[in-house]
Amino acid sequence: MKQNIKIMIAGGCGFIGSSLANFFLHKYPNSKIYILDNLMRLGSEINLKRLHNDRLIFLKGDLSNKTSFNNLPSCDVFIDAAADPSVLSGIDSSVLKLINNNFITTINAIEWCIKTKCKFLFLSTSRVYPIKILDEISYTESPTRFEWMKKQNIKGLSDEGINESFTMNGYRSLYGSSKYSSELFIHEYGKYKNLEYIINRCSMIAGPWQMGKIDQGVVTHWLASHIFKKELRYIGYSGNGKQVRDILHINDLCNLIDLQISNWSKVDSQIFNIGGGRRNSLSLMELTKLVNQITDIHLPISKEENKRNGDIRIFITNSKKINNILGWAPTLNTKAIVNDTFRWIIDNKKELESILK
């Protein structure tokens, strides 16, 4: 990547956005980073404070309002990390708010990118894949987790997980639909408006500076609950905590996006599944054991048998496509993810208590 690159990050005070800004500021000393954010999410001002740098410019605004894009400086790459990331959003609250946060903001951004000839990198989600079809995949139950049965004849499913060819037919939650709608329009803008784009369908991202809560950011939420002695529950699937996700360290995601921007011609106009993969997968029960080992804190966990809307028994990401093109693979395992997040909470305990408790 050229050293004097200019990058615009929407949602730049969120977990992923601020981590990317920090990464590029330190790796590219001649870069200029612009971050757009409305500072509505709890903890965003803490993330902004850690980014203090002469080469960083903070622009406060509501990205669902097109006027927020007026007079923005031209940039090389626009990274859309702005989103309401909860799968529960819109179910018992206004859908319009979700659409504004996760769809209208993206439309405004790609319109601006077309106008200014700026490359567009979209952070989508693995939650675009249909819930019912995922939960109908045959599985077995081990003492600590659910596991997909091997050698099933399902397109897009292998022993390594779900790849980009998995079916998109079916409901996926209002949150997943908002992100998938954005994906569809990005494709159309690529075809008819010559938008240069990359779409990353990210699985669970975790690590320091994530202000986790019960419906998003489970690693931080699990650790904070142990540290601050909050109630924890295993919810759904008989309440045994055996549902599984793969987890990716935020540092690995930053390295991937750096690789993609540096090798844009190899990945332009493509979708990639991005995650920790089978090796970095955990059930909630296994996460609890790892938290116990690292923190030496043990907390009673209650059971709630009924699952929430939008829950999935298992999701594991197959990132083989991006590995084949760019050679990228996760370098940090689940123990490093939990340990790094734990150290961050402890080192900033006083400041984080009111947010995470």
C-alpha positions, 0 to 999 in steps of 0.5 A, a space after each residue: 500500500 502507498 504510504 500517503 494513503 487517505 482512508 475514510 472510515 464510517 463508524 470510525 469510533 466503533 470497535 472495528 472502525 477505531 481499531 482500523 483507524 489505529 492500525 493504519 495510523 501506526 502502520 502508515 506514518 504518512 497516511 491521513 485517516 478520516 473517521 465519520 461517526 455520530 457517537 451514539 454508541 456507548 463507549 464510542 467517545 473512549 475509542 475516539 480518545 485513544 485515536 488522538 493523532 495529528 493525521 486523524 480527522 474526526 467528522 461528526 455526523 449522521 450518515 443516514 443524512 445525505 448532507 453529512 457527505 457534503 464537502 467531504 475530502 476526497 479519499 482513496 478508500 472508504 471503509 463502511 464499518 458503520 452499523 447497528 450490529 445486533 441481530 435483535 434490532 428491529 424485532 421489538 423496536 423500530 425497523 426504520 431506525 435499523 434501515 437508516 443505520 444499516 442500509 441508507 448509510 451505505 447507499 449514501 456512502 456508495 453514492 459519494 464513492 461514485 461521485 468522487 471515484 473512491 474505492 468502497 470496502 463494505 463490512 457485512 456479516 455472516 448473518 446474511 445467511 438464512 437462519 432456518 436452513 443453517 439450523 436444519 443442517 444435521 448435527 451431533 452433540 458432544 459433551 461441550 458443543 454441537 457439531 455439524 455431521 461430516 460429509 453432508 451433501 449441501 452446497 456451500 457446506 464442508 468440514 471447514 464451514 460455510 463458504 460463499 456459495 451457501 444458499 441465500 434463500 430464506 429469512 435471516 433476521 431484520 439485521 441480516 436483511 438490512 446488511 444483505 440489502 446493502 450487498 445487493 445494491 453494492 453489486 448493482 452499483 458495481 455493474 451499472 455505476 462502475 463502483 470498485 468494491 469489496 464485500 467482507 462477510 465477517 463472522 464474530 470479531 472480538 478483542 480489546 476495545 469492543 464494548 460488548 453486551 448481551 446481544 453483540 460482542 459476546 467475548 467482552 460481555 462474558 469477561 465483563 460479567 465475570 469481572 463485574 459479577 453480573 448475571 450470566 445465562 445460557 439461552 436457548 437450545 436447552 440452556 446448556 451453552 453448546 451453541 458454536 461460533 468461530 471467532 476472529 481477533 480484531 488484529 487479524 481483521 485489520 491485517 486482512 483489510 490492509 492486504 485487500 487494499 494493497 492488492 485491490 485488483 486481485 479482490 475487486 468486486 468480490 465477496 469473501 467470508 471472513 472468520 476464525 474458522 473451525 480452529 478458532 471456534 468455541 461453544 459458550 460452555 467452552 468460552 466459559 471454561 477458557 474465561 475461568 482459566 484466564 481470569 481465575 474467576 468462576 461465576 454461576 450461569 443459569 439456564 434458559 431453554 427457550 431460544 431468542 429470535 434469530 439464534 443459530 445453533 452453529 456457525 463456522 466460517 470457511 475463509 478458504 477463498 480469501 486464503 487462496 487469493 491472498 494467503 491470509 489466515 488467522 494468526 491469533 487463537 481463541 486463547 489470545 483473543 480472550 486473554 487480550 480482551 481480559 487484559 484490556 478490561 483490567 487495564 481500563 477497569 475504572 473507565 469501563 465499569 460504567 459501560 460494561 457493568 
